[in-house]
Amino acid sequence: MEVKLLDLTRQWKTIKAEAQPAVAAVFEDCGFVLGKPVKDLEVAMADYCGATGAVGVASGTDALLLSLRALGVEKGEEVITSPFTFFATAGAIWNVGGRPVFVDIDPATFNIDAEKIEAAITPRTRVIMPVHLFGQTADMDPILEIAEKHGLKVLEDAAQSIGSEYKGKRSGALGDLGATSFFPSKNLGGAGDGGMVVGKAEALLEEIRLLRGHGAKNRYFHDRVGWNSRLDSLQAAVLGVKLRYLDRWSAMRREHAAAYDEAFLPMDEVVPPPVLDGCTHIYNQYTIRCRRRDELQAFLTKAGVGTAIYYPLSLHEQECFRSLGYAHGAFPESERAAAEVLSLPVYPELTSAEQDYVIAKVKEFYAR
Ligand SMILES: Cc1ncc(COP(=O)(O)O)c(C=O)c1O
């Protein structure tokens, strides 16, 4: 049997009948950039997240970058974040001229350890940027408290967490701004790149609107040096259809996660991802910790099961960040996670026969 880590062709079958006319309507109108579907999606997404507004941009990376600029991060200013995340989190900080300051993760959730944040604050700190990794939010209450106490802004990297909840509120709308990604593998993925910033402060959202269009409020009159980072109408048309399915798909992911949990909880060699009290996980990834990870992955690959390692090297150990001066051992939990994690297929359309096969193969590996 072959079980892919993600098979988007199955999702296309669900949405085809609605997505094709939505795409055709964009061609009929030819408003390809920031057209009506983009405005409609911005309204729908703000509403979905419980924010007051949203701004569509070209990618999740740009959503972070423009947010950091709007929050006023200047050259040499520090942004506190997790070293155990996708590269774009820290890349965006770097590309606005800021300095990523890493804080180790909570080993249970893989998210930034809120208890360790305060020790990393300096007079140059401007923003705290928690990443809601794999689809569960970081512990936001203490993070928001620390930010308030020190006069810092909070930018959520919600690229992997659209729809997840923290104490009844949706991710993205918990801090000052939330950046999400529409990369195709995300729970709400487009037919290409795309991203969005959601927020509650109209002044910040207005600044991001300005920055995504070369900093011009009126065409050819530039108040800022911004970027070309706009969401295409074709993407927004597809995403508008998919948003209507998002909660159903996330619930299907949760069902798969529950079946994996049940199978893996009794095993000593595998640690399933826990869900914290008050949190709703949307399982963009179902990521276990496991013994002999690389051997298990090779075994599963041979058995036809797609898996992935998110992420094999912590950001503080990346060659491009050598000048930040972090050494191996600086963030032991992040480094341990990089050596132990493995993500298994959890996409909504995964069949129970396929999931049973994945579970059987994991058990077979440890029984040998
Ligand atoms: C945690 C995290 N941050 C940022 C990004 C960047 O998003 P994008 O790929 O849309 O630029 C991603 C997605 O790949 C991500 O997973």
The ligand as a Gaussian input file, in Angstrom:
#p B3LYP/6-31G(d) Opt

LIG

0 1
 C        5.549000      28.446000      10.858000
 C        5.579000      29.052000       9.484000
 N        5.859000      30.357000       9.354000
 C        5.861000      30.958000       8.168000
 C        5.602000      30.265000       6.999000
 C        5.710000      30.973000       5.698000
 O        4.594000      30.849000       4.884000
 P        4.719000      30.877000       3.290000
 O        5.296000      29.568000       2.866000
 O        3.318000      31.066000       2.827000
 O        5.601000      32.019000       2.917000
 C        5.265000      28.904000       7.086000
 C        4.867000      28.115000       5.914000
 O        5.485000      27.559000       5.135000
 C        5.285000      28.271000       8.354000
 O        5.010000      26.984000       8.480000

